[in-house]
């Protein structure tokens, strides 16, 4: 039976391994919350970006600009929530202490997806109370799908990595 002295360093190293990924995920959630404010609503980012696009490239058809502005904002959703899914996967994997961090963890992926969907839902719920924003279920679906896409990509990368490690001589 291990002594108390050997268990304490193991728990301390577990905490050391887990706090940095959680800090990164927490900061990313904070960034998402900031982006959900009135300051970064479509009307504010649109007028700011339109001003600079016209200054840099000359006259731009406002209707064409609105289409690109909408696509740019949705691309931001995809990138932001795919990154959140990645960061939460890392945090859960460090917290649940898998023996080999190069391997896939379904439990970490499931928890990361649920938390990402929860953050997306809370984000859209918050936006529904702001006059300059609209909260939609479609954005929650887009955000959750982006997280699933990132987790699927991680599955492929980590599976390849673990297979190539197993094939090396001496393993």
C-alpha positions in Angstrom: 0.0 0.0 0.0 1.5 3.4 -1.0 2.4 5.7 1.8 0.9 9.2 2.1 4.2 10.8 1.2 4.2 9.1 -2.3 0.6 10.1 -3.0 1.0 13.8 -2.3 3.6 14.4 -5.1 1.4 12.5 -7.5 -1.5 14.8 -6.8 0.7 17.8 -7.0 2.0 16.8 -10.4 -1.6 16.1 -11.5 -2.5 19.7 -10.6 0.5 21.0 -12.3 -0.4 19.1 -15.5 -4.0 20.3 -15.5 -4.1 23.9 -14.5 -2.4 25.3 -17.7 -4.9 23.7 -20.1 -7.8 24.9 -18.0 -6.4 28.4 -17.9 -6.2 28.5 -21.7 -9.7 27.2 -22.0 -11.0 29.7 -19.4 -9.3 32.6 -21.2 -10.8 31.5 -24.5 -14.3 31.3 -22.9 -13.6 34.9 -21.6 -12.8 36.0 -25.1 -16.0 34.4 -26.4 -18.0 36.3 -23.7 -16.3 39.6 -24.7 -17.1 38.9 -28.3 -20.8 38.4 -27.3 -21.1 42.0 -26.1 -22.7 45.0 -27.8 -19.2 46.3 -28.7 -18.7 43.5 -31.2 -22.1 43.3 -32.6 -22.6 43.2 -36.4 -23.4 46.9 -36.7 -20.2 47.9 -34.8 -17.8 45.5 -36.6 -19.5 46.2 -39.9 -19.1 49.9 -39.8 -15.5 49.6 -38.6 -14.5 47.1 -41.2 -16.4 48.9 -44.0 -14.5 52.1 -43.1 -11.1 50.3 -43.4 -12.0 48.3 -46.5 -13.0 51.5 -48.4 -9.9 53.3 -47.2 -7.6 50.4 -48.3 -9.3 49.2 -51.5 -11.5 52.1 -52.6 -15.3 52.0 -53.1 -17.1 48.7 -52.3 -20.6 47.8 -53.0 -22.3 47.9 -49.5 -24.5 44.9 -50.3 -21.5 42.8 -51.4 -19.7 43.9 -48.3 -22.6 42.8 -46.1 -22.5 39.3 -47.6 -18.7 39.0 -46.9 -19.2 40.5 -43.5 -21.8 37.9 -42.6 -19.5 35.1 -43.9 -16.6 36.5 -42.0 -18.6 36.5 -38.7 -19.8 32.9 -39.2 -16.2 31.9 -40.0 -15.3 33.5 -36.6 -18.0 31.3 -35.0 -16.5 28.2 -36.6 -12.9 29.0 -35.6 -13.8 30.2 -32.1 -15.8 27.2 -31.1 -13.5 24.7 -32.9 -10.7 26.2 -30.8 -12.8 26.0 -27.7 -13.5 22.3 -28.4 -9.7 21.7 -28.8 -8.8 23.6 -25.6 -11.5 21.8 -23.5 -10.4 18.4 -24.9 -6.8 19.2 -23.7 -8.0 20.3 -20.3 -10.2 17.3 -19.7 -7.5 14.9 -21.0 -5.0 16.5 -18.5 -7.5 16.4 -15.7 -8.6 12.8 -16.3 -5.0 11.7 -16.5 -4.8 9.3 -19.3 -1.6 7.2 -19.2 -0.6 8.2 -22.7 -1.5 11.8 -23.6 -0.9 11.0 -27.3 -3.9 8.8 -27.4 -7.6 9.6 -28.0 -9.9 9.8 -25.1 -13.6 9.5 -25.8 -14.5 10.7 -22.3 -12.5 13.9 -22.7 -14.0 14.5 -26.2 -17.5 14.0 -24.9 -17.0 16.3 -22.0 -15.3 18.9 -24.3 -18.2 18.8 -26.7 -20.9 19.1 -24.0 -19.1 22.1 -22.4 -18.6 23.7 -25.8 -22.3 23.3 -26.6 -23.2 24.7 -23.2 -20.9 27.7 -23.7 -22.5 28.3 -27.2 -26.0 28.0 -25.7 -25.2 30.5 -22.9 -23.6 32.8 -25.4 -26.6 32.9 -27.6 -28.9 33.2 -24.6 -26.9 36.2 -23.4 -27.1 37.8 -26.9 -30.9 37.4 -27.0 -31.0 40.0 -24.2 -28.9 42.6 -26.0 -30.8 45.0 -28.4 -27.9 45.0 -30.9 -27.5 41.2 -31.0 -29.7 38.2 -31.9 -29.3 34.8 -30.2 -30.2 31.9 -32.5 -30.3 28.2 -32.2 -28.7 28.0 -35.6 -25.5 29.6 -34.2 -25.5 27.0 -31.4 -25.8 24.3 -34.0 -22.9 25.9 -36.0 -20.7 26.2 -32.9 -21.4 22.7 -31.7 -20.7 21.3 -35.2 -17.4 23.2 -35.3 -16.4 21.5 -32.0 -17.4 18.1 -33.4 -15.3 18.8 -36.5 -12.3 19.7 -34.4 -12.7 16.7 -32.2 -13.0 14.4 -35.2 -9.8 16.0 -36.6 -8.1 15.4 -33.2 -9.2 11.7 -33.3 -7.6 11.3 -36.7 -4.3 13.0 -35.7 -4.0 11.2 -32.4 -4.9 7.9 -33.9 -2.2 8.3 -36.5 0.3 9.4 -33.9 -0.4 6.4 -31.6 -0.3 4.0 -34.6 3.0 5.3 -35.7 4.4 5.0 -32.2 3.2 1.4 -31.9 4.9 0.5 -35.2 8.4 1.8 -34.1 10.9 -0.8 -33.3 11.3 -1.5 -29.6 7.6 -0.9 -28.8 
